[in-house]
Amino acid sequence: VVVDIMNIDKKQPEVSVTMEVLDEGLGKKVKLQAEAEDEDSGIPDEAYSWDEGSTYSDQSSKIVTENGTYQVYVRDKAGILAKYASRAFALDPGAKLCYNKLINYVEKRDKPWKS
């Protein structure tokens, strides 16, 4: 038996997060929307975690009601993980909605994720 290996994925998924203010005044809500893509192995159906990797689902968005830094973990089909931090300040009157950054983090699992 001969097996040709054409491509080994060693890159983390590309992740971006956008923020949208849903309500005005006191009790504001902000929607964090994660978008991910991976040209090498692809993104599985249950790629997103908003609880530090404890659980994964197809939920690419999260509604927040408190100021803070929120992280989304996104994994690709090869099991490589990217963490993205979003800080939501728009919940205070007059504050800016800003600060997104990709945390440089790569984790490789022994076995690929199943889609």
C-alpha positions in Angstrom: 0.0 0.0 0.0 1.3 3.4 -1.0 -0.1 6.6 0.5 0.7 10.0 -0.9 0.5 12.9 1.6 -0.1 16.1 -0.4 -0.7 18.6 2.4 -0.2 18.7 6.1 -2.1 21.6 7.8 0.1 23.4 10.3 -1.6 26.8 10.2 -4.3 28.0 12.6 -7.6 29.2 11.2 -8.1 32.8 10.3 -10.5 34.4 12.7 -12.1 37.8 12.9 -14.7 39.2 15.3 -17.1 42.0 14.7 -19.2 43.8 17.3 -22.7 45.3 17.0 -24.5 47.3 19.6 -28.1 45.9 19.7 -29.8 48.1 22.3 -29.3 51.8 23.3 -29.3 53.3 26.7 -29.0 51.4 30.0 -28.9 47.6 29.6 -27.1 47.7 26.3 -26.4 44.4 24.5 -23.5 43.8 22.2 -23.4 41.0 19.7 -19.9 39.5 19.1 -19.9 37.7 15.7 -16.9 35.4 14.9 -16.0 34.5 11.3 -13.5 31.8 10.6 -11.9 30.2 7.5 -9.2 27.7 6.9 -8.1 27.0 3.3 -6.1 23.9 4.2 -8.4 21.6 6.2 -11.6 23.6 6.5 -13.8 24.6 9.5 -16.0 21.8 11.1 -19.6 22.4 11.9 -18.9 22.7 15.7 -15.9 24.9 15.5 -16.6 27.7 18.0 -16.1 27.8 21.8 -17.0 30.8 24.0 -16.1 29.0 27.3 -12.4 28.6 26.9 -12.6 25.4 25.0 -14.8 23.4 27.4 -17.5 22.9 24.7 -17.7 23.6 21.0 -20.8 24.3 18.9 -21.9 25.9 15.6 -22.7 29.1 17.5 -20.4 31.7 16.0 -22.0 34.6 17.9 -22.5 35.6 21.5 -24.6 38.3 23.1 -22.9 40.1 26.0 -24.4 42.6 28.5 -21.3 43.5 30.6 -18.0 45.2 29.8 -15.1 42.8 29.5 -12.8 40.8 27.4 -14.4 37.8 25.7 -12.5 35.0 24.0 -13.7 32.8 21.2 -11.7 29.6 20.4 -12.0 28.3 16.8 -10.7 25.0 15.7 -10.2 23.7 12.2 -10.7 20.1 10.9 -7.0 19.3 11.6 -7.5 20.2 15.2 -5.5 23.4 15.2 -6.9 26.0 17.5 -6.9 29.8 17.3 -8.0 32.1 20.2 -9.4 35.5 19.5 -10.0 38.1 22.2 -12.7 40.8 21.9 -13.0 43.6 24.4 -16.4 45.2 24.5 -16.5 48.7 26.0 -19.7 49.9 24.4 -21.8 48.9 27.3 -20.9 52.1 29.2 -22.5 55.3 27.9 -20.0 57.3 25.8 -17.5 54.5 25.7 -16.1 53.2 22.4 -16.8 49.8 20.9 -13.3 48.7 20.2 -10.3 46.4 20.6 -10.1 43.2 18.7 -7.0 41.1 18.5 -6.0 37.6 17.6 -4.1 35.9 20.3 -1.1 34.1 18.8 -1.9 30.6 19.9 -1.6 27.3 18.1 -2.5 24.0 19.6 -2.4 20.7 17.7 -4.4 17.7 18.7 -3.1 14.2 18.2 -6.2 13.3 16.1 -8.2 15.4 13.7 -11.6 16.7 14.7 -14.6 14.9 13.1 -17.0 17.1 11.2 
